[in-house]
Amino acid sequence: MQKTVQHIFSPPPAHTVGDGFHVHNFFPSGINQGIYRMSPFFLLDYGAPHFFPPTDEPRGVGVHPHRGFETVTIAYKGSVAHHDSAGNSGVIYEGDVQWMTAGSGVLHKEYHEENFAKKGGSMQMVQLWVNLPAKDKMTNPKYQGIVHKDIPVYNFPDNNGYAEIIAGELNGLRGIASTFTPLNLWNCKGKKGDTMTFQLPNTYNTGIVIIEGNVLINGSQKAETNHFVLFNNDGEEISLQGEDDFICLVLSGEPINETLVPYGPFVMNTKEQIIQAYEDFRSGKFGVLED
Ligand code: MN
């Protein structure tokens, strides 16, 4: 049975994160479906292609804390440099993915990579906040820097494109990222006319970001570039057909059925935990990172 489309959302008005990321927040705010609708995914900021002129001062977001969840950053165009207080740093180049577990708490900063900033160019990226279950919210910070060539690729039958399995599993092929709860994160890439069909559990919250091209969903509904497709939790099967060459980011996961109290850069389960997070941040328990 098909997983039916609940709604196809056009990108909400963009805002700038720091001075470097021009993003459309599809959720929790943009689609206006409440903070649990896409659980375990809590936030989706989509940076549609945006041109940044050359500069010697890389744009971005300065030092800030996170606790209680994971940030997943995918670069489609442009490159992002990252440093955190756990001592991890790296550059997310086109096609790469950074999976950072903030857990008990990190400070980090996210800037355009120096050479990209100097040359200027188009930036296109996704940042997801993936919630952690209560029992893992205070896990040690962790960092998975995933380069494009290491992401497992599933080829759909009869040359109908492929899926890069960042996390989860497709027809027995396991993704590269380790996750705390069951979820799938795939980049589906195909050419005009390619049709790919796949199954996801009907209990999983599921959405697709149309990164490139226009796509026909389930043979009948047209989804345009930069739109977000929200699926009902009914059937299991989804098909994507390219009306152009296309890239679709598929996100689907088992909901974490726990009360959430999000506030600023923290996603916790109670108000007391939020107050504690601010207290720990102020007293230096998140470590040290130079701006
Ligand atoms: Mn951040």
Residues whose N, C-alpha, C, O or C-beta is under 5 A from the ligand:
A	BS01	MN	none
